[in-house]
Amino acid sequence: MTIDLRSDTVTKPTKGMLDAMMSANVGDDVYKEDPSVNALEAKVAKLFGKEQALFFPTGTMANQAAIKLHTQPGDQVICDKYAHIYNYEGGGASFNSGVSCKLLDGNRGMFTAEQVVEAINPPDFYHSPLTTLVALENTTNKGGGACWDFNEIKKIRKVCNDNNLGLHLDGARLWNALVAKNESALDYGKQFDTISVCLSKGLGCPVGSVLVGDTKFMEKAIRIRKIFGGGMRQVGFLAAAGIYALDNQFERLAEDHIKAKQLGNLLAKQNYIKKVEPVETNIVIFELNTTYSETTFTEKMNQQHIRLSNMGQGKLRIVTHHDYTDAMHSKFCQVLVGL
């Protein structure tokens, strides 16, 4: 039995999801004639109270399309130093959109409205890049699955309104935040111009993300997706997985959070642990003391058929998901205690 906790992207479709996929009604989505894709897009748009949604093969492509929708070459995007769009999207912001990122020194991937104000370049000072977009990430990946304070998001929205800036949310694990904090997708839709949500992380789909927004922001999204090579044909087989996941695998995210918090609490009690980041959702980030190196610890885990992520800079990551069973959880806890 292999226990794979590198990411919540390693899951396999459940039987119910596979049945939904195999019975999907499909068409050619490049012609916008795939009824399952159209249904998924309508469903997600309604969830967030937005006018349009567009299915993408990856979250990175959805985020990169959003950046391009909001900016022109030479512009600048404000984001956190931990932001996925900066750290884990292959430099796509500069390559695809010709923009630079102004990095904020936030707390676990989250910053304040005051920091945004200080980071905005004067629009009439042509020597500096023109600030046009603020990008948030919820939950924060490098921040250990941390959830934003919604009141701070509203303050940032006001700053964006006052300075004519777009506001994008990388909501790859937003579903986890909504469950953890009992928040509403509709409320998020009111604050952000565009939101990307991932179906292949906590929700367990094999592929896919969706970008949502109102028409004035989304009218060119399908053209940008085409330019990026994201036009697909009978993709309704994948869209059906997304519909099934939203209907059947959303509330169960709370189970992943419980297991992650139990692991965080257990790790904090072990004498080989230096630090465990606060655990809010399904990500546990921890650091070792001098008892083990990261390499030695990872090797010991591999010997037990347990796979974790080494994030570098002394940090290791665990991500719980729906394929991480109670039996796996019990074994992993025993291994951690027995080291």
C-alpha positions as a Python dict, from the first residue, in 0.01 Angstrom:
ca = {
    (1, 'M'): (0, 0, 0),
    (2, 'T'): (151, 330, -111),
    (3, 'I'): (44, 640, 82),
    (4, 'D'): (87, 932, -157),
    (5, 'L'): (59, 1265, 21),
    (6, 'R'): (261, 1479, -219),
    (7, 'S'): (-49, 1661, -342),
    (8, 'D'): (-427, 1636, -371),
    (9, 'T'): (-372, 1607, -747),
    (10, 'V'): (-271, 1240, -720),
    (11, 'T'): (-627, 1112, -671),
    (12, 'K'): (-810, 875, -904),
    (13, 'P'): (-1174, 919, -1009),
    (14, 'T'): (-1426, 740, -791),
    (15, 'K'): (-1659, 483, -945),
    (16, 'G'): (-1944, 733, -940),
    (17, 'M'): (-1729, 989, -1118),
    (18, 'L'): (-1617, 736, -1379),
    (19, 'D'): (-1979, 637, -1443),
    (20, 'A'): (-2071, 1004, -1491),
    (21, 'M'): (-1780, 1053, -1730),
    (22, 'M'): (-1857, 748, -1941),
    (23, 'S'): (-2222, 841, -1976),
    (24, 'A'): (-2155, 1208, -2056),
    (25, 'N'): (-2336, 1375, -2342),
    (26, 'V'): (-2060, 1533, -2552),
    (27, 'G'): (-2001, 1749, -2858),
    (28, 'D'): (-1727, 1967, -3005),
    (29, 'D'): (-1640, 2229, -2744),
    (30, 'V'): (-1430, 2435, -2986),
    (31, 'Y'): (-1764, 2508, -3153),
    (32, 'K'): (-1913, 2549, -2800),
    (33, 'E'): (-2135, 2249, -2881),
    (34, 'D'): (-2045, 2022, -2591),
    (35, 'P'): (-2353, 2013, -2364),
    (36, 'S'): (-2161, 1879, -2065),
    (37, 'V'): (-1901, 2156, -2082),
    (38, 'N'): (-2173, 2416, -2128),
    (39, 'A'): (-2356, 2275, -1824),
    (40, 'L'): (-2041, 2283, -1609),
    (41, 'E'): (-1960, 2639, -1710),
    (42, 'A'): (-2316, 2752, -1637),
    (43, 'K'): (-2309, 2573, -1301),
    (44, 'V'): (-1983, 2734, -1187),
    (45, 'A'): (-2082, 3078, -1313),
    (46, 'K'): (-2406, 3055, -1115),
    (47, 'L'): (-2222, 2942, -803),
    (48, 'F'): (-2021, 3263, -807),
    (49, 'G'): (-2294, 3488, -941),
    (50, 'K'): (-2091, 3563, -1254),
    (51, 'E'): (-2205, 3602, -1614),
    (52, 'Q'): (-1953, 3371, -1780),
    (53, 'A'): (-1728, 3075, -1708),
    (54, 'L'): (-1477, 2893, -1927),
    (55, 'F'): (-1333, 2544, -1883),
    (56, 'F'): (-953, 2513, -1898),
    (57, 'P'): (-733, 2203, -1901),
    (58, 'T'): (-516, 2339, -1618),
    (59, 'G'): (-524, 2591, -1337),
    (60, 'T'): (-202, 2746, -1461),
    (61, 'M'): (-360, 2816, -1801),
    (62, 'A'): (-668, 2965, -1633),
    (63, 'N'): (-454, 3195, -1418),
    (64, 'Q'): (-236, 3294, -1712),
    (65, 'A'): (-543, 3376, -1920),
    (66, 'A'): (-677, 3592, -1636),
    (67, 'I'): (-351, 3786, -1614),
    (68, 'K'): (-361, 3847, -1989),
    (69, 'L'): (-725, 3960, -1970),
    (70, 'H'): (-640, 4223, -1710),
    (71, 'T'): (-306, 4356, -1836),
    (72, 'Q'): (-101, 4490, -2123),
    (73, 'P'): (269, 4419, -2184),
    (74, 'G'): (481, 4634, -1954),
    (75, 'D'): (220, 4639, -1675),
    (76, 'Q'): (277, 4514, -1324),
    (77, 'V'): (85, 4266, -1109),
    (78, 'I'): (85, 4289, -731),
    (79, 'C'): (100, 3950, -559),
    (80, 'D'): (254, 3780, -259),
    (81, 'K'): (608, 3643, -266),
    (82, 'Y'): (455, 3296, -211),
    (83, 'A'): (206, 3334, -499),
    (84, 'H'): (156, 3036, -730),
    (85, 'I'): (140, 3266, -1033),
    (86, 'Y'): (495, 3380, -952),
    (87, 'N'): (659, 3064, -815),
    (88, 'Y'): (496, 2771, -993),
    (89, 'E'): (374, 2881, -1335),
    (90, 'G'): (703, 2869, -1522),
    (91, 'G'): (747, 3245, -1549),
    (92, 'G'): (429, 3256, -1753),
    (93, 'A'): (329, 3605, -1641),
    (94, 'S'): (635, 3752, -1812),
    (95, 'F'): (638, 3508, -2104),
    (96, 'N'): (268, 3514, -2191),
    (97, 'S'): (165, 3865, -2089),
    (98, 'G'): (490, 4062, -2073),
    (99, 'V'): (420, 4178, -1719),
    (100, 'S'): (630, 4194, -1405),
    (101, 'C'): (528, 4101, -1052),
    (102, 'K'): (569, 4325, -751),
    (103, 'L'): (607, 4083, -462),
    (104, 'L'): (463, 4163, -121),
    (105, 'D'): (608, 4024, 199),
    (106, 'G'): (285, 3888, 341),
    (107, 'N'): (203, 3646, 619),
    (108, 'R'): (185, 3288, 488),
    (109, 'G'): (94, 3412, 143),
    (110, 'M'): (-159, 3673, 258),
    (111, 'F'): (-109, 4049, 260),
    (112, 'T'): (-304, 4355, 370),
    (113, 'A'): (-486, 4633, 191),
    (114, 'E'): (-230, 4877, 331),
    (115, 'Q'): (49, 4678, 163),
    (116, 'V'): (-137, 4699, -167),
    (117, 'V'): (-169, 5075, -137),
    (118, 'E'): (205, 5109, -73),
    (119, 'A'): (288, 4885, -371),
    (120, 'I'): (86, 5072, -635),
    (121, 'N'): (309, 5264, -872),
    (122, 'P'): (195, 5624, -945),
    (123, 'P'): (1, 5596, -1273),
    (124, 'D'): (146, 5920, -1410),
    (125, 'F'): (508, 5823, -1332),
    (126, 'Y'): (604, 5666, -1664),
    (127, 'H'): (944, 5546, -1540),
    (128, 'S'): (783, 5264, -1340),
    (129, 'P'): (556, 4984, -1464),
    (130, 'L'): (185, 5063, -1463),
    (131, 'T'): (9, 4872, -1186),
    (132, 'T'): (-309, 4719, -1327),
    (133, 'L'): (-385, 4399, -1135),
    (134, 'V'): (-381, 4256, -783),
    (135, 'A'): (-377, 3876, -753),
    (136, 'L'): (-465, 3679, -440),
    (137, 'E'): (-444, 3305, -372),
    (138, 'N'): (-690, 3123, -145),
    (139, 'T'): (-601, 2889, 10),
    (140, 'T'): (-230, 2966, -4),
    (141, 'N'): (-21, 2673, -121),
    (142, 'K'): (321, 2776, 13),
    (143, 'G'): (141, 2926, 313),
    (144, 'G'): (27, 2580, 421),
    (145, 'G'): (-335, 2592, 310),
    (146, 'A'): (-402, 2916, 496),
    (147, 'C'): (-737, 3090, 444),
    (148, 'W'): (-773, 3463, 385),
    (149, 'D'): (-969, 3686, 619),
    (150, 'F'): (-1267, 3783, 407),
    (151, 'N'): (-1282, 4129, 565),
    (152, 'E'): (-929, 4196, 439),
    (153, 'I'): (-1035, 4085, 92),
    (154, 'K'): (-1314, 4344, 100),
    (155, 'K'): (-1063, 4613, 198),
    (156, 'I'): (-839, 4514, -93),
    (157, 'R'): (-1141, 4530, -324),
    (158, 'K'): (-1197, 4890, -218),
    (159, 'V'): (-832, 4974, -285),
    (160, 'C'): (-866, 4824, -632),
    (161, 'N'): (-1183, 5022, -696),
    (162, 'D'): (-1018, 5344, -580),
    (163, 'N'): (-717, 5288, -805),
    (164, 'N'): (-886, 5131, -1109),
    (165, 'L'): (-712, 4796, -1062),
    (166, 'G'): (-836, 4451, -1153),
    (167, 'L'): (-865, 4186, -881),
    (168, 'H'): (-806, 3820, -961),
    (169, 'L'): (-829, 3521, -730),
    (170, 'D'): (-624, 3208, -784),
    (171, 'G'): (-882, 2987, -617),
    (172, 'A'): (-716, 2654, -689),
    (173, 'R'): (-814, 2538, -339),
    (174, 'L'): (-1092, 2789, -279),
    (175, 'W'): (-1332, 2498, -226),
    (176, 'N'): (-1128, 2406, 84),
    (177, 'A'): (-1149, 2761, 216),
    (178, 'L'): (-1525, 2775, 162),
    (179, 'V'): (-1573, 2454, 361),
    (180, 'A'): (-1324, 2541, 634),
    (181, 'K'): (-1468, 2888, 699),
    (182, 'N'): (-1829, 2820, 599),
    (183, 'E'): (-1814, 3094, 340),
    (184, 'S'): (-2014, 3154, 24),
    (185, 'A'): (-1898, 3133, -336),
    (186, 'L'): (-2146, 3410, -414),
    (187, 'D'): (-1972, 3642, -168),
    (188, 'Y'): (-1639, 3575, -339),
    (189, 'G'): (-1795, 3642, -676),
    (190, 'K'): (-1896, 3988, -556),
    (191, 'Q'): (-1539, 4081, -460),
    (192, 'F'): (-1330, 3952, -750),
    (193, 'D'): (-1333, 4040, -1118),
    (194, 'T'): (-1209, 3694, -1214),
    (195, 'I'): (-1169, 3371, -1019),
    (196, 'S'): (-1001, 3047, -1123),
    (197, 'V'): (-1112, 2730, -945),
    (198, 'C'): (-949, 2389, -976),
    (199, 'L'): (-1142, 2065, -1016),
    (200, 'S'): (-842, 1831, -1004),
    (201, 'K'): (-720, 1911, -653),
    (202, 'G'): (-951, 1861, -355),
    (203, 'L'): (-1252, 1770, -567),
    (204, 'G'): (-1070, 1472, -716),
    (205, 'C'): (-1127, 1522, -1089),
    (206, 'P'): (-865, 1392, -1332),
    (207, 'V'): (-829, 1722, -1519),
    (208, 'G'): (-960, 2075, -1529),
    (209, 'S'): (-1009, 2425, -1393),
    (210, 'V'): (-1271, 2691, -1459),
    (211, 'L'): (-1227, 3067, -1493),
    (212, 'V'): (-1528, 3282, -1403),
    (213, 'G'): (-1601, 3651, -1442),
    (214, 'D'): (-1844, 3900, -1585),
    (215, 'T'): (-1860, 3957, -1960),
    (216, 'K'): (-1651, 4275, -1962),
    (217, 'F'): (-1357, 4074, -1830),
    (218, 'M'): (-1430, 3740, -1997),
    (219, 'E'): (-1522, 3844, -2351),
    (220, 'K'): (-1171, 3766, -2481),
    (221, 'A'): (-1110, 3462, -2261),
    (222, 'I'): (-1192, 3204, -2526),
    (223, 'R'): (-956, 3371, -2774),
    (224, 'I'): (-675, 3369, -2516),
    (225, 'R'): (-745, 3006, -2435),
    (226, 'K'): (-716, 2928, -2806),
    (227, 'I'): (-385, 3117, -2831),
    (228, 'F'): (-254, 2916, -2535),
    (229, 'G'): (-354, 2592, -2707),
    (230, 'G'): (-640, 2516, -2469),
    (231, 'G'): (-920, 2456, -2717),
    (232, 'M'): (-1041, 2097, -2679),
    (233, 'R'): (-1301, 1887, -2857),
    (234, 'Q'): (-1521, 1627, -2682),
    (235, 'V'): (-1407, 1748, -2343),
    (236, 'G'): (-1748, 1684, -2190),
    (237, 'F'): (-1611, 1355, -2057),
    (238, 'L'): (-1394, 1567, -1828),
    (239, 'A'): (-1657, 1831, -1760),
    (240, 'A'): (-1893, 1559, -1640),
    (241, 'A'): (-1636, 1472, -1374),
    (242, 'G'): (-1646, 1834, -1257),
    (243, 'I'): (-2024, 1837, -1232),
    (244, 'Y'): (-2020, 1509, -1039),
    (245, 'A'): (-1750, 1640, -803),
    (246, 'L'): (-1937, 1960, -722),
    (247, 'D'): (-2255, 1763, -655),
    (248, 'N'): (-2100, 1476, -458),
    (249, 'Q'): (-1745, 1545, -338),
    (250, 'F'): (-1755, 1903, -211),
    (251, 'E'): (-1874, 1868, 148),
    (252, 'R'): (-1639, 1578, 217),
    (253, 'L'): (-1342, 1817, 201),
    (254, 'A'): (-1400, 1863, 575),
    (255, 'E'): (-1274, 1505, 624),
    (256, 'D'): (-942, 1596, 463),
    (257, 'H'): (-913, 1895, 696),
    (258, 'I'): (-970, 1681, 1003),
    (259, 'K'): (-697, 1435, 902),
    (260, 'A'): (-455, 1718, 822),
    (261, 'K'): (-510, 1881, 1162),
    (262, 'Q'): (-458, 1545, 1334),
    (263, 'L'): (-129, 1502, 1148),
    (264, 'G'): (-22, 1855, 1235),
    (265, 'N'): (-95, 1799, 1604),
    (266, 'L'): (88, 1466, 1601),
    (267, 'L'): (394, 1605, 1425),
    (268, 'A'): (417, 1894, 1671),
    (269, 'K'): (467, 1641, 1954),
    (270, 'Q'): (758, 1457, 1790),
    (271, 'N'): (1113, 1528, 1906),
    (272, 'Y'): (1248, 1546, 1549),
    (273, 'I'): (1021, 1835, 1452),
    (274, 'K'): (1136, 2197, 1463),
    (275, 'K'): (814, 2365, 1354),
    (276, 'V'): (467, 2289, 1216),
    (277, 'E'): (280, 2565, 1035),
    (278, 'P'): (-78, 2626, 1154),
    (279, 'V'): (-314, 2383, 981),
    (280, 'E'): (-645, 2522, 854),
    (281, 'T'): (-733, 2301, 560),
    (282, 'N'): (-569, 2000, 390),
    (283, 'I'): (-203, 2108, 380),
    (284, 'V'): (56, 2047, 651),
    (285, 'I'): (396, 2216, 618),
    (286, 'F'): (662, 2130, 871),
    (287, 'E'): (1034, 2166, 937),
    (288, 'L'): (1275, 1917, 1090),
    (289, 'N'): (1534, 1986, 1356),
    (290, 'T'): (1885, 1843, 1338),
    (291, 'T'): (1769, 1486, 1415),
    (292, 'Y'): (1707, 1414, 1046),
    (293, 'S'): (1792, 1591, 725),
    (294, 'E'): (1512, 1635, 475),
    (295, 'T'): (1675, 1371, 254),
    (296, 'T'): (1706, 1117, 535),
    (297, 'F'): (1350, 1178, 651),
    (298, 'T'): (1214, 1141, 298),
    (299, 'E'): (1410, 819, 251),
    (300, 'K'): (1266, 679, 573),
    (301, 'M'): (918, 765, 449),
    (302, 'N'): (988, 603, 112),
    (303, 'Q'): (1094, 284, 289),
    (304, 'Q'): (746, 278, 441),
    (305, 'H'): (588, 349, 99),
    (306, 'I'): (492, 699, 210),
    (307, 'R'): (547, 987, -33),
    (308, 'L'): (577, 1352, 75),
    (309, 'S'): (685, 1674, -97),
    (310, 'N'): (1013, 1851, -25),
    (311, 'M'): (941, 2219, -81),
    (312, 'G'): (1300, 2328, -33),
    (313, 'Q'): (1433, 2574, 226),
    (314, 'G'): (1394, 2303, 490),
    (315, 'K'): (1017, 2265, 447),
    (316, 'L'): (828, 1940, 388),
    (317, 'R'): (463, 1920, 282),
    (318, 'I'): (178, 1677, 336),
    (319, 'V'): (-153, 1715, 149),
    (320, 'T'): (-455, 1506, 248),
    (321, 'H'): (-718, 1405, -10),
    (322, 'H'): (-1007, 1167, -73),
    (323, 'D'): (-779, 875, -169),
    (324, 'Y'): (-606, 899, 171),
    (325, 'T'): (-811, 644, 363),
    (326, 'D'): (-862, 592, 735),
    (327, 'A'): (-636, 284, 716),
    (328, 'M'): (-363, 489, 550),
    (329, 'H'): (-406, 759, 811),
    (330, 'S'): (-367, 508, 1093),
    (331, 'K'): (-52, 360, 941),
    (332, 'F'): (105, 701, 872),
    (333, 'C'): (43, 814, 1230),
    (334, 'Q'): (209, 496, 1358),
    (335, 'V'): (512, 556, 1136),
    (336, 'L'): (549, 917, 1253),
    (337, 'V'): (536, 814, 1620),
    (338, 'G'): (776, 524, 1564),
    (339, 'L'): (1061, 721, 1407),
}
